[in-house]
């Protein structure tokens, strides 16, 4: 038995609501996140100064969330719940340096492969991603 799908032409005169829905959902998720910065300086004294400065910046978690949505959700799921990649929520074992290094160099272990994002994501943005990922350990469902 074969099935054929017929492509419908786009509707004229109606604007697409999908972009508005995506933006609205992103704003709703941003409102759920704590608006604090991740205190990596006290946790990791050996962290490079550039990393400490970026992670301590008040908007770094929100900026990291946007980057995560664009680059990481395919494997790690929305808000880091997991999927093809490991879950990132409620992970007290992760440090800023470990997250940054994994994003930069990638990882290939136990049948899981994460590519290196060194050539695709700028260094400051990799620190912002680390700030967002570290903020996932402070979600209400982690307590």
C-alpha positions, 0 to 999 in steps of 0.5 A: 500500500502506498500513501501520497501526501498532497502539498497544500499551497500557502494560505494567502492573506493570513500571517503565519502564527508559528513565529509568534508562538515560538517567540512567545514560548521563548519569552515564557521560558526566559521568565521561568529562569532565575535572573541571577548570574552563575557564581563560577568565580567562587566555585572554580578559582582556576577558571580563566578571568574571561570565563569568570567575567562572562559567567558573572555578567547578569545577562549571560544566562539569558543569552546562553539560553538563546544559544542553547535553543539554536544549537543544543536542543536537537540533542539535549532537548528543550531546557536540557531534559535529554534525548540523543544527548545526556540530560543537563538538568539537575547536574551538580557534577558539572563545572563551568570549566568542564562544560566549556571544555566539552563544548569547545573540544566535543566528546566521544564516549560510551557510544555518545558523540558530541561534536566540537563547537570551537569553530562554530561558536565564539569563545564568549558565547561558549561561556554563555552556554556554560552559564545557562547549562549551570543554571539548569541545576537550580530548577525547582524540580531539582530540589 
